């Protein structure tokens, strides 16, 4: 260090500190700010290297200055080699080194700041904030300190949004706090954590303290493996926190990326998994022992999650088993692996064999079977030759039986070898299987469940069935054909076309050996399993001799049907030989009984009678064979050939003479017939003329009768018209009488109405007069007895009637009052004086009586 540097002072601000070492004694002092360091000649600035645990010289005083660690709220300080009683250097002082507890580490939660003694190191760590899918891995490094300070940990319970905080975790330490013990602090329980002294948080490989837990969605699962080899399976939706000694099993996903999450296996009714139980367990009240095998399908478990007691059994690297589509009219062979029995499963069906006890096998046909069952089908022959080459690789436990896996593995092996024709054949053998592969898949970035609907047409999934040679051999007899199916157990059945016959594994077809050639001979036979049972045509040549020793050759064609019990149809292996030999013998015997001329003239009818029998009501019985139910229903005589040339010439000449005579007779017959026709036409002409004359007379008579009928009709119409006029006159008279009666009735009703009105008017007038009289009587009730007689006279009805008649309507209309009428009426009577008293004089107020209104 230069002299200028030694004389320079160092000003330490608050929170700063520096180490100065006495070069004579080796003592290191700690200077803490705020202060000024005036180094002496024996002092030099040093720096403590915590990584190596040594002091090194500082290049300058400024380089020696250090800032005290500051832990704010939510932070903590990891202090290594603390001083006894956790003493820290005082501010603004210079102090010699304190006694340190070397090797110890303590946790100082913030807020805190202090200078470090020489030999100490500190690291400020932010408090650990945890989300619900995070966790901390902590380790015990001092058991005693951990137990003593366990309650000093800063722990904030986790709480979901909108919920109250969870209960404060227990302050009591766990029972096992052995040094090196690792614990998990879960984010679902603690949202903030600062460890106490004795506990440290372990960082991961990237230096991060908060570790990410594994979040599993639905249909996802994870596998964790402990240090002891035990596996733990966790199924979503949940957050999986591993134990301190566990690790996640990783595998590559569909994109080839490492993944800790796996998709559940989707199963349906035509898919399954072959599982081996590797540990005892009980599920659904059923106990499974180690070593048991299970076959889980979609019928029982639509979504399968693996478990620690299960181990998947794979075949050729495939764990999932798929059903094989068997279309209608086809079949597959399934072998029982325990008993060796083979059964045929016929379509339409989806075959999902249980791999524990069943395996799909294929049947290998020999070359002879291919030629007989599928004549002319080179593809079938090539296929069976190809899979026959794979029989040497099958396991000894099922020797002679070829499974689907053997075919697939054999195809892969041959394709991997050198090229050539044999490899190409094997490739054609390994036809693609018709199966549907389905798995649960989804977008890992999908946040929530969703429904996706497309606005455009989506092409549906399509399965191409290519099962031409994979199933059971198919035999398809045509219409009119039949086959006999036999098994190794001795069972026989006859199938008649049109149909499709699916052979069981131990079944084969019975073969017929039919004679060929013309004439039919068994030196060269045709082997075939197909028997034509309807309209079977068999041609043959019969060589015979007539009664006059003329050799003839008859070419015939038989139409044969099979009837009765179908099991008898295949009783004779060469029904052609049986038919031809029997008919030859029969025809030869019958031909020997006839001469050549007779036979030549009627050969067809004679042969049909020989073979089919004489027709009864136009129906021939036919020739029946009891041996196999065969019946000859018709015979066609194609030709009768006379092998002797001279005799054939004579017969031809005789035939020409016969034909010539026949022609002459025909000409004469035609002339006679012409004469007959001419005479017949003359007779017909005369008959037609006579009929015409007769018809003319009939028409004249019919015309006269028609005219007479017309005259009679006119007379009848005139009489009818006169009668109608008479009826019209009578009707008019009746109408007039009805009108007269109606007028009389109307007049009568009018008169009665007028009388009724007049009567009501008189009654009203009488009522009025009676009322006036009563009023007058009441008014003059106090009059003397000299007027009593007059009043009595007035009270009589006759008097009132006279008054009413005198004061009629005409007088009322003329303006005459009742008083005037009374004076006029009683002028010359004893009542005059009384009337004058009652009636006011001229100029006085008079009582006016209002005449009654008209009566409605």
Residue pairs with C-beta under 8 A, 6 or more apart in sequence:
1 44
1 60
5 60
5 61
6 39
6 41
8 61
9 36
9 37
9 38
9 61
10 18
10 36
10 37
10 39
10 45
10 61
10 62
10 64
10 65
11 33
11 35
11 36
11 37
12 18
12 31
12 32
12 33
12 34
12 35
12 36
12 37
12 65
13 33
13 34
14 33
14 34
14 91
15 33
15 67
15 68
15 70
15 113
16 32
16 33
16 65
16 66
16 67
16 68
17 30
17 31
17 32
17 33
17 65
17 66
17 68
17 89
17 115
17 116
18 30
18 31
18 37
18 45
18 61
18 64
18 65
18 66
19 28
19 29
19 30
19 31
19 45
19 46
19 47
19 48
19 55
19 64
19 118
20 28
20 29
20 31
20 37
20 39
20 43
20 44
20 45
20 46
20 64
20 94
21 27
21 28
21 29
21 43
21 44
21 45
21 46
21 55
22 28
22 29
22 42
22 43
23 42
23 43
23 44
24 42
27 96
27 97
28 46
28 55
28 96
28 97
28 118
29 43
29 94
29 95
29 96
29 97
30 89
30 94
30 95
30 96
30 97
30 115
30 116
30 117
30 118
31 37
31 93
31 94
32 68
32 89
32 90
32 91
32 92
32 93
32 94
32 95
32 115
33 91
33 92
34 91
34 92
35 92
35 93
35 94
37 61
37 94
39 45
39 61
44 57
44 58
45 57
45 58
45 60
45 61
45 63
45 64
46 55
46 56
46 57
46 58
46 64
47 55
47 56
47 57
47 58
47 63
47 64
47 66
48 54
48 55
48 116
48 118
48 119
48 120
48 121
49 55
49 56
50 80
50 121
53 119
55 118
58 64
66 115
66 116
68 113
68 114
68 115
68 116
69 77
69 113
69 114
69 116
69 122
69 123
69 124
70 112
70 113
70 124
71 77
71 108
71 109
71 110
71 111
71 112
71 113
71 124
72 110
72 111
73 110
73 111
74 110
74 126
74 127
74 192
75 109
75 110
75 111
75 124
75 125
75 126
75 127
76 107
76 108
76 109
76 110
76 124
76 125
76 127
76 154
76 194
76 195
77 107
77 108
77 109
77 110
77 112
77 122
77 123
77 124
77 125
78 105
78 106
78 107
78 122
78 123
78 125
78 200
79 105
79 106
79 107
79 108
79 120
79 121
79 122
80 104
80 105
80 120
80 121
80 122
81 100
81 101
81 102
81 103
81 104
81 117
81 119
81 120
81 121
82 100
82 101
82 104
82 105
82 106
82 120
83 98
83 99
83 100
83 101
83 117
83 120
84 98
84 99
84 100
84 101
86 106
87 98
88 114
88 115
88 117
89 95
89 98
89 114
89 115
89 116
89 117
91 115
97 117
97 118
97 119
98 117
100 117
100 119
100 120
102 119
104 142
105 141
105 142
105 197
105 200
106 145
106 197
107 149
107 194
107 195
107 196
107 197
107 199
109 152
109 154
109 194
116 122
125 201
125 209
127 154
127 192
127 193
127 194
128 136
128 185
128 192
128 193
128 194
128 201
128 209
128 210
129 191
129 192
129 210
130 136
130 158
130 185
130 186
130 187
130 190
130 191
130 192
130 193
130 210
131 187
131 210
132 158
132 160
132 187
132 188
132 239
133 187
133 212
133 213
133 215
133 239
134 187
134 210
134 211
134 212
134 213
135 184
135 185
135 186
135 187
135 210
135 211
135 213
135 241
136 184
136 185
136 193
136 201
136 209
136 210
136 211
137 182
137 183
137 184
137 185
137 201
137 202
137 204
137 211
137 244
138 182
138 183
138 184
138 185
138 195
138 199
138 200
138 201
138 202
139 180
139 181
139 182
139 183
139 199
139 200
139 202
140 146
140 177
140 178
140 179
140 180
140 181
140 182
140 183
140 198
140 199
141 179
141 180
141 198
141 199
141 200
142 179
142 197
142 198
143 177
143 178
143 179
143 198
144 198
145 196
145 197
145 198
146 173
146 177
146 196
146 197
146 198
146 199
147 173
147 177
147 198
148 197
148 198
149 196
149 197
149 198
150 171
150 172
150 173
150 177
150 196
150 198
150 199
151 171
151 173
151 196
152 196
152 197
153 193
153 194
153 195
153 196
153 199
154 192
154 193
154 194
155 168
155 169
155 190
155 192
155 193
155 194
156 165
156 190
156 191
156 192
156 193
157 165
157 166
157 167
157 168
157 169
157 189
157 190
157 191
158 165
158 166
158 187
158 188
158 189
158 190
158 191
159 165
159 166
159 191
166 189
169 189
169 190
174 183
177 198
182 202
182 244
182 245
183 244
184 241
184 242
184 243
184 244
185 193
186 213
186 241
187 210
187 213
188 239
188 241
193 201
195 201
201 209
202 209
203 209
204 211
213 239
213 240
213 241
213 242
214 222
214 234
214 239
214 240
214 242
214 248
214 260
214 261
215 236
215 239
215 240
216 222
216 234
216 235
216 236
216 237
216 238
216 239
216 240
216 261
217 236
217 237
218 236
218 237
219 236
219 263
219 264
219 303
219 440
219 442
220 235
220 236
220 237
220 261
220 262
220 263
220 264
221 233
221 234
221 235
221 236
221 261
221 262
221 264
221 305
221 306
222 233
222 234
222 240
222 248
222 249
222 260
222 261
222 262
223 231
223 232
223 233
223 234
223 248
223 249
223 262
223 306
224 231
224 232
224 233
224 234
224 240
224 242
224 243
224 246
224 247
224 248
224 249
225 231
225 232
225 246
225 247
225 249
226 232
226 243
226 245
226 246
227 245
227 246
228 245
230 308
231 249
231 308
232 246
232 308
233 305
233 306
233 307
233 308
234 240
235 264
235 305
242 248
248 260
249 260
250 258
250 259
250 260
251 258
251 259
251 262
252 258
252 259
253 259
254 441
263 439
263 440
263 441
263 442
264 303
264 304
264 305
264 440
265 273
265 303
265 304
265 305
265 306
265 320
265 439
265 440
266 298
266 302
266 303
266 304
266 438
266 439
266 440
267 273
267 296
267 297
267 298
267 301
267 302
267 303
267 304
267 320
268 298
268 302
268 438
269 297
269 298
269 299
269 350
269 352
270 298
270 322
270 323
270 350
270 352
270 436
271 297
271 298
271 320
271 321
271 322
271 323
271 352
271 438
272 295
272 296
272 297
272 298
272 320
272 321
272 352
272 354
272 355
273 295
273 296
273 297
273 304
273 312
273 319
273 320
273 321
274 293
274 294
274 295
274 312
274 313
274 315
274 319
274 321
274 355
274 356
275 293
275 294
275 295
275 296
275 310
275 311
275 312
275 313
276 291
276 292
276 293
276 294
276 310
276 311
276 312
276 313
277 288
277 289
277 290
277 291
277 292
277 293
277 294
277 309
277 310
277 311
278 290
278 309
278 310
278 311
279 290
279 308
279 309
280 287
280 288
280 289
280 290
280 309
281 287
281 288
281 307
281 309
282 288
288 294
288 309
293 313
293 356
294 310
295 321
295 354
295 355
295 356
296 304
297 352
303 440
306 312
312 319
313 319
313 355
315 321
315 355
315 405
316 405
316 408
316 409
320 437
320 439
321 352
321 353
321 355
322 352
322 433
322 435
322 436
322 437
323 350
323 351
323 352
323 435
324 332
324 350
324 351
324 352
324 360
324 433
324 434
324 435
324 470
325 347
325 350
325 351
325 434
325 435
325 463
325 465
325 467
326 332
326 345
326 346
326 347
326 348
326 349
326 350
326 351
326 467
326 471
327 347
327 348
327 465
327 467
328 347
328 348
329 347
329 474
329 500
329 502
330 346
330 347
330 467
330 471
330 472
330 474
330 502
331 344
331 345
331 346
331 347
331 471
331 472
331 474
331 502
332 344
332 345
332 351
332 360
332 470
332 471
332 472
333 342
333 343
333 344
333 345
333 360
333 361
333 362
333 363
333 471
333 472
333 504
333 505
334 342
334 343
334 344
334 345
334 351
334 353
334 358
334 359
334 360
334 361
335 341
335 342
335 358
335 359
335 360
335 361
335 398
335 401
335 403
335 505
336 342
336 343
336 357
336 358
337 356
337 357
337 358
337 359
337 398
338 357
340 398
342 361
342 401
342 504
342 505
342 506
343 504
343 505
344 472
344 502
344 503
344 504
344 505
345 351
346 502
351 360
353 359
353 360
359 398
359 403
359 404
359 405
360 403
360 404
361 398
361 401
361 402
361 403
361 404
361 505
362 387
362 402
362 403
362 404
362 407
362 470
363 472
363 473
363 503
363 505
364 384
364 387
364 388
364 391
364 402
365 373
365 380
365 384
365 473
366 384
367 381
367 384
367 385
369 508
369 509
370 377
370 380
370 381
370 384
371 381
372 509
372 511
372 527
372 528
372 529
373 473
373 475
373 509
373 529
374 380
374 381
375 528
380 469
382 425
382 428
383 428
383 429
383 469
385 425
386 422
386 425
386 426
386 428
386 429
387 402
387 407
387 410
387 429
389 410
389 422
389 426
390 402
390 406
390 407
390 410
391 400
391 402
393 406
393 409
393 410
394 400
394 401
394 402
394 403
394 406
404 433
404 470
407 429
407 430
408 430
410 426
410 429
410 430
411 426
411 427
411 429
411 430
412 430
414 422
414 423
414 426
414 427
415 423
415 426
415 427
417 423
429 469
431 466
431 467
431 468
431 469
431 470
432 464
432 466
433 470
434 463
434 464
434 465
434 466
434 467
435 463
436 461
436 463
471 502
472 502
472 503
472 504
472 505
473 502
473 503
474 500
474 501
474 502
475 483
475 485
475 495
475 500
475 501
475 502
475 503
475 509
475 529
476 497
476 498
476 499
476 500
476 501
477 483
477 495
477 496
477 497
477 498
477 499
477 501
477 530
478 497
478 498
479 497
479 498
479 534
480 497
480 532
480 533
480 534
480 535
480 536
481 496
481 497
481 530
481 531
481 532
481 533
482 494
482 495
482 496
482 497
482 530
482 531
482 533
482 562
482 566
482 569
483 494
483 495
483 501
483 509
483 510
483 529
483 530
483 531
484 492
484 493
484 494
484 509
484 510
484 529
484 531
484 569
484 570
485 492
485 493
485 494
485 495
485 501
485 503
485 507
485 508
485 509
485 510
486 492
486 507
486 508
486 509
486 510
487 504
487 506
487 507
487 508
488 506
489 506
492 510
492 567
494 566
494 567
494 569
494 570
495 501
496 533
496 566
503 509
509 529
510 529
510 570
511 527
511 528
511 529
511 573
512 527
512 528
512 529
512 531
512 570
512 573
512 574
512 575
513 522
513 525
513 526
513 527
513 573
513 574
514 525
514 526
514 527
514 528
514 574
514 575
514 576
514 577
515 521
515 522
515 524
515 525
515 526
515 574
515 576
515 577
515 580
516 524
516 525
516 526
516 576
517 523
517 524
518 539
518 540
518 541
519 540
519 541
519 542
519 543
519 580
519 584
520 538
520 540
520 576
520 577
520 580
522 574
522 577
525 574
531 562
531 569
531 570
531 575
533 561
533 562
533 569
534 561
534 562
535 559
535 561
536 559
536 560
536 561
536 562
537 557
537 558
537 559
537 560
538 557
538 558
538 560
538 576
538 579
538 580
539 555
539 556
539 557
539 558
539 638
540 555
540 556
540 557
540 558
540 580
540 583
540 584
541 553
541 554
541 555
541 556
542 553
542 554
542 555
542 556
542 583
542 584
542 587
542 588
543 551
543 552
543 553
543 554
544 551
544 552
544 554
544 587
544 588
544 591
544 592
545 551
545 552
545 588
545 591
545 592
546 552
546 591
546 592
546 594
546 595
546 596
546 599
547 592
547 593
547 594
547 595
547 596
548 595
548 596
550 596
550 642
550 644
550 647
551 642
551 643
551 644
552 591
552 596
552 599
552 640
552 641
552 642
552 643
553 639
553 640
553 641
553 642
553 643
554 587
554 591
554 603
554 607
554 637
554 639
554 640
554 641
555 637
555 638
555 639
555 640
555 641
556 583
556 607
556 611
556 635
556 636
556 637
556 638
557 635
557 636
557 638
558 579
558 583
558 611
558 632
558 634
558 635
558 636
559 632
559 633
559 634
559 635
559 636
560 575
560 579
560 630
560 631
560 632
560 633
561 630
561 631
561 633
562 569
562 628
562 629
562 630
562 631
563 629
563 631
564 629
565 629
566 629
568 627
568 628
568 629
569 628
569 629
569 630
570 628
571 627
571 628
572 578
572 627
572 628
572 630
575 625
575 628
575 630
578 625
578 627
578 628
578 630
579 625
579 630
579 632
582 623
582 625
583 611
583 623
583 632
586 610
586 611
586 623
587 607
587 610
587 611
590 606
590 610
591 599
591 606
594 606
596 642
596 647
596 651
597 651
597 654
599 606
599 640
600 640
600 642
600 651
603 637
603 640
604 637
607 635
607 637
608 620
608 635
608 637
611 623
611 632
611 635
612 620
612 621
612 622
612 623
612 632
612 633
612 634
612 635
613 620
613 621
613 622
613 623
614 620
622 631
622 632
622 633
622 634
623 631
623 632
624 630
624 631
624 632
625 631
642 648
642 651
757 855
760 855
761 809
761 852
761 855
762 804
764 852
764 855
765 804
765 852
766 800
766 801
766 804
768 849
768 852
769 800
769 803
769 804
769 807
770 800
772 818
772 849
773 794
773 795
773 800
776 794
776 838
777 791
777 794
777 795
780 787
780 791
780 838
783 791
783 834
787 834
789 830
790 830
790 831
790 834
793 799
793 831
794 800
794 831
802 825
803 821
803 822
803 825
806 821
806 824
806 825
807 816
807 818
807 821
809 851
811 821
812 851
813 851
817 846
817 847
817 848
817 849
818 847
818 849
819 835
819 838
819 839
819 840
819 846
819 847
820 839
822 835
822 838
822 839
823 832
823 835
823 836
823 839
826 832
826 834
826 835
839 846
840 846
840 847
